[in-house]
Amino acid sequence: MQPIKNHQTGPVLEPVRVWIRQQLDRLPPGLAEFVLFGLKQAWSCLFGALVLFLIIATKLIWNEDWVVNRYDALFLAALLIQITFLRLKMESWEEAKVILIYHVTGTCMEIFKVRMGSWVYPEDALFQIAGVPLFSGFMYASVGSYMARAIRIFDMRFTHYPNFALTALLAAAIYINFYSHHYIIDMRIGLFAATLLLFGRVRIYFTVERKARWMPLVLAAFLTSIFLWIAENIGTATGIWLYPGQTEWHMVSLQKLGSWYLLLYVSFVLVTIVCKPQPPAPK
């Protein structure tokens, strides 16, 4: 296996990447590609995985008497992770821009949702706006970070990709519906149909090693939404936020799965502002 520039992990961790690829050379090709796929997925979601780890770890060890609030510690830790990724060149500035854009849009929605009583953050925070701790934006930004990194790491290409104006219109409609459904009819059924109509023909071509493989974009969005729903269950189990009337943990409603599915399209369109979708390379 030869090193692939697009998949480098930065100069500090480059020896580790080279060593891993040398070990993969010893495996049968099919198994090596399967393991490499898992490793690249893990590397793509590294930011989100670290944020989730911190959420769980602070739940286990945090003491309310400590000087620093748990939410503030999470915010500072997430910020430090972001700075470290950039300094070690583990993340590009384009990916950092995606995180910033999504942090802002996610925080705005959090402020509105908390105000409407959709959920609440029960702990104190110094770094907060209208009762919403600033670290919450990093939870949304994790999604954008994963998408931007996966596009680069897997050299993703897209067929039948719709016009940007149409995708932006759909993303805006989905985002607005997260606000407007509190006042008027919920349009999510129509929005589900719109995602199929607009993205139903889109294929994602991705390269694990050398051979390009593909998956329908709609299927990728659905599978990703399942993982986000699982992460949300972990978040509520650690008490990061609570839903109305929640006194003890219970599984998050499957309706939230649909919300994550729709939110992923908002995420993806935001990512494409920085990472323009490219068609497959001509054979």
C-alpha positions as CSV (number, residue, x, y, z in Angstrom):
1,M,0.0,0.0,0.0
2,Q,1.4,3.4,-1.0
3,P,0.8,6.5,1.1
4,I,-2.0,8.7,-0.3
5,K,-1.5,12.4,0.3
6,N,-5.2,13.2,0.8
7,H,-5.3,10.8,3.7
8,Q,-2.3,12.0,5.7
9,T,-2.9,12.7,9.4
10,G,-0.4,15.5,9.8
11,P,3.3,15.4,10.3
12,V,3.3,14.5,13.9
13,L,1.1,11.4,13.4
14,E,2.5,10.5,10.0
15,P,4.8,7.7,11.4
16,V,1.8,6.1,13.1
17,R,-0.2,6.2,9.8
18,V,2.7,4.6,7.9
19,W,3.1,1.9,10.5
20,I,-0.6,1.1,10.4
21,R,-0.5,0.8,6.6
22,Q,2.5,-1.5,6.8
23,Q,0.6,-3.8,9.2
24,L,-2.4,-3.8,6.8
25,D,-0.1,-5.0,4.0
26,R,0.1,-8.3,5.9
27,L,-3.6,-8.9,5.7
28,P,-5.6,-10.3,2.8
29,P,-6.7,-7.4,0.5
30,G,-10.4,-7.7,1.3
31,L,-9.8,-7.8,5.1
32,A,-7.3,-5.0,4.8
33,E,-9.7,-2.7,3.0
34,F,-12.5,-3.5,5.6
35,V,-10.2,-2.6,8.5
36,L,-8.9,0.5,6.7
37,F,-12.5,1.6,6.1
38,G,-13.2,1.4,9.8
39,L,-10.0,3.3,10.7
40,K,-10.8,6.0,8.2
41,Q,-14.4,6.3,9.6
42,A,-12.9,6.6,13.1
43,W,-10.5,9.3,12.0
44,S,-13.3,11.2,10.2
45,C,-15.4,11.3,13.4
46,L,-12.5,11.9,15.7
47,F,-13.7,15.3,16.8
48,G,-17.2,14.1,17.6
49,A,-15.9,11.0,19.3
50,L,-13.6,13.1,21.6
51,V,-16.5,15.4,22.5
52,L,-18.7,12.4,23.3
53,F,-15.9,10.9,25.4
54,L,-15.6,14.1,27.4
55,I,-19.4,14.2,28.0
56,I,-19.3,10.7,29.4
57,A,-16.0,11.2,31.4
58,T,-17.2,14.4,33.0
59,K,-20.5,12.7,34.0
60,L,-18.5,10.0,35.8
61,I,-15.9,12.2,37.6
62,W,-17.4,15.7,37.9
63,N,-18.0,17.2,41.4
64,E,-20.5,20.0,41.7
65,D,-18.2,21.7,44.3
66,W,-15.4,22.1,41.8
67,V,-14.5,25.7,40.8
68,V,-15.1,25.2,37.1
69,N,-18.5,24.3,35.8
70,R,-18.8,21.1,33.9
71,Y,-20.3,22.9,30.8
72,D,-17.5,25.4,30.8
73,A,-14.9,22.7,31.1
74,L,-16.5,20.9,28.1
75,F,-16.4,24.2,26.1
76,L,-12.8,24.9,26.9
77,A,-11.8,21.3,26.2
78,A,-13.6,21.2,22.8
79,L,-11.9,24.5,21.9
80,L,-8.5,23.1,22.9
81,I,-9.1,20.0,20.7
82,Q,-10.0,22.3,17.8
83,I,-6.8,24.3,18.2
84,T,-4.7,21.2,18.6
85,F,-6.1,19.7,15.4
86,L,-5.2,22.8,13.5
87,R,-1.7,23.2,15.0
88,L,-0.9,19.5,14.3
89,K,-2.4,19.8,10.8
90,M,-4.8,17.0,11.6
91,E,-7.6,19.2,10.3
92,S,-7.7,21.7,7.4
93,W,-8.7,25.4,7.8
94,E,-11.6,24.6,5.4
95,E,-12.9,22.0,7.9
96,A,-12.5,24.5,10.7
97,K,-14.7,26.9,8.7
98,V,-17.4,24.3,8.5
99,I,-17.2,23.8,12.3
100,L,-17.5,27.5,12.9
101,I,-20.5,27.9,10.5
102,Y,-22.3,24.9,12.1
103,H,-21.4,26.0,15.6
104,V,-23.2,29.3,15.0
105,T,-26.3,27.8,13.3
106,G,-26.5,25.1,15.9
107,T,-26.3,27.5,18.8
108,C,-29.0,29.8,17.3
109,M,-31.3,26.8,17.1
110,E,-30.4,25.7,20.6
111,I,-31.3,29.2,22.0
112,F,-34.7,29.1,20.3
113,K,-35.4,25.5,21.4
114,V,-34.5,26.1,25.0
115,R,-36.7,29.2,25.0
116,M,-39.6,27.2,23.6
117,G,-39.1,24.5,26.3
118,S,-38.1,21.7,23.9
119,W,-35.3,20.8,26.3
120,V,-33.2,22.4,29.1
121,Y,-29.6,22.5,30.2
122,P,-29.9,21.9,34.0
123,E,-26.4,22.9,35.0
124,D,-24.7,26.3,35.4
125,A,-22.3,27.8,32.9
126,L,-20.2,30.9,32.6
127,F,-19.8,30.5,28.8
128,Q,-23.5,30.6,27.8
129,I,-26.1,32.6,25.9
130,A,-29.7,32.7,27.1
131,G,-29.3,29.5,29.1
132,V,-27.5,27.6,26.4
133,P,-23.9,26.6,27.2
134,L,-21.6,27.4,24.3
135,F,-20.2,23.9,24.2
136,S,-23.5,22.7,22.8
137,G,-22.6,24.3,19.5
138,F,-19.6,21.9,19.3
139,M,-22.0,18.9,19.4
140,Y,-23.6,20.2,16.2
141,A,-20.2,21.1,14.8
142,S,-19.1,17.5,15.3
143,V,-21.5,16.6,12.5
144,G,-20.1,19.1,10.1
145,S,-16.6,18.1,11.1
146,Y,-17.3,14.5,10.3
147,M,-18.8,15.3,6.9
148,A,-15.9,17.6,5.9
149,R,-13.3,15.2,7.0
150,A,-15.0,12.1,5.4
151,I,-15.3,13.9,2.1
152,R,-11.5,14.6,2.1
153,I,-10.4,11.3,3.6
154,F,-12.5,9.1,1.4
155,D,-12.1,11.4,-1.7
156,M,-15.8,11.4,-2.0
157,R,-17.3,12.2,-5.4
158,F,-21.0,12.7,-6.3
159,T,-23.1,11.8,-9.4
160,H,-26.4,13.6,-10.3
161,Y,-25.7,16.2,-7.7
162,P,-28.5,18.8,-7.8
163,N,-28.0,22.5,-8.3
164,F,-26.7,24.3,-5.2
165,A,-29.6,26.8,-5.2
166,L,-32.1,23.9,-4.9
167,T,-30.1,22.3,-2.1
168,A,-29.8,25.6,-0.3
169,L,-33.5,26.1,-0.6
170,L,-34.2,22.7,0.9
171,A,-31.7,23.2,3.7
172,A,-33.3,26.6,4.5
173,A,-36.8,25.0,4.5
174,I,-35.7,22.3,6.9
175,Y,-33.9,24.7,9.2
176,I,-36.9,27.1,9.2
177,N,-39.3,24.2,9.9
178,F,-37.3,23.5,13.1
179,Y,-38.5,26.9,14.3
180,S,-41.9,27.3,12.5
181,H,-43.4,24.0,13.5
182,H,-43.9,25.5,17.0
183,Y,-46.4,28.0,15.5
184,I,-47.8,26.4,12.3
185,I,-48.1,22.9,10.9
186,D,-45.0,20.6,10.9
187,M,-43.8,20.2,7.3
188,R,-41.4,17.4,7.9
189,I,-43.4,14.8,5.9
190,G,-43.1,17.0,2.9
191,L,-39.5,17.7,3.6
192,F,-38.8,13.9,3.8
193,A,-40.3,13.6,0.3
194,A,-38.2,16.6,-0.9
195,T,-35.0,14.9,0.2
196,L,-35.9,11.9,-1.8
197,L,-36.9,13.9,-4.8
198,L,-33.8,16.1,-4.8
199,F,-31.2,13.6,-3.7
200,G,-32.7,10.2,-4.6
201,R,-30.5,9.8,-7.7
202,V,-27.3,11.0,-6.0
203,R,-24.6,8.4,-5.5
204,I,-21.6,8.9,-3.2
205,Y,-18.4,7.4,-4.7
206,F,-15.8,6.8,-2.0
207,T,-12.3,5.3,-2.1
208,V,-11.0,3.3,0.8
209,E,-7.8,2.1,-0.9
210,R,-7.8,2.3,-4.7
211,K,-11.1,1.0,-5.9
212,A,-14.0,3.4,-5.9
213,R,-17.2,2.1,-4.3
214,W,-20.6,3.8,-4.0
215,M,-23.6,4.2,-1.8
216,P,-26.9,6.2,-2.3
217,L,-26.6,9.5,-0.5
218,V,-30.1,9.1,1.0
219,L,-29.0,5.7,2.5
220,A,-25.8,7.3,3.9
221,A,-27.9,10.0,5.5
222,F,-30.3,7.5,7.1
223,L,-27.5,5.3,8.5
224,T,-25.7,8.4,9.9
225,S,-28.9,9.6,11.5
226,I,-29.0,6.3,13.4
227,F,-25.6,6.9,14.9
228,L,-26.5,10.4,15.8
229,W,-29.7,9.2,17.5
230,I,-27.6,6.7,19.5
231,A,-25.2,9.6,20.5
232,E,-28.2,11.6,21.6
233,N,-29.3,8.8,23.9
234,I,-25.8,8.8,25.4
235,G,-26.1,12.6,25.8
236,T,-29.4,12.4,27.7
237,A,-28.1,9.5,29.8
238,T,-25.3,11.7,31.0
239,G,-27.6,14.5,31.9
240,I,-26.1,17.0,29.5
241,W,-29.6,18.1,28.6
242,L,-33.1,17.0,29.7
243,Y,-36.4,16.9,27.9
244,P,-39.6,18.2,29.6
245,G,-40.7,16.0,32.5
246,Q,-37.6,13.8,32.3
247,T,-36.6,12.8,35.8
248,E,-34.8,9.6,34.9
249,W,-33.3,8.4,31.7
250,H,-35.4,6.8,29.0
251,M,-34.8,6.2,25.3
252,V,-35.1,9.2,23.1
253,S,-38.1,9.1,20.8
254,L,-37.6,7.6,17.4
255,Q,-39.2,10.8,16.1
256,K,-35.8,12.4,16.8
257,L,-34.3,10.0,14.3
258,G,-36.3,11.8,11.6
259,S,-35.1,15.1,13.0
260,W,-31.5,14.1,12.7
261,Y,-32.1,12.8,9.2
262,L,-33.4,16.2,8.1
263,L,-30.7,18.1,10.0
264,L,-28.0,16.1,8.2
265,Y,-29.1,17.7,4.9
266,V,-28.7,21.1,6.5
267,S,-25.2,20.0,7.6
268,F,-24.3,18.7,4.2
269,V,-25.4,21.8,2.4
270,L,-23.4,23.9,4.8
271,V,-20.4,21.7,4.2
272,T,-20.7,22.1,0.4
273,I,-20.3,25.8,0.8
274,V,-16.7,25.2,1.7
275,C,-16.1,21.7,0.1
276,K,-17.7,21.8,-3.3
277,P,-19.1,18.5,-4.5
278,Q,-17.0,17.0,-7.2
279,P,-18.1,14.4,-9.9
280,P,-16.2,11.1,-10.2
281,A,-12.9,11.4,-12.1
282,P,-13.2,10.4,-15.8
283,K,-11.9,6.8,-16.4
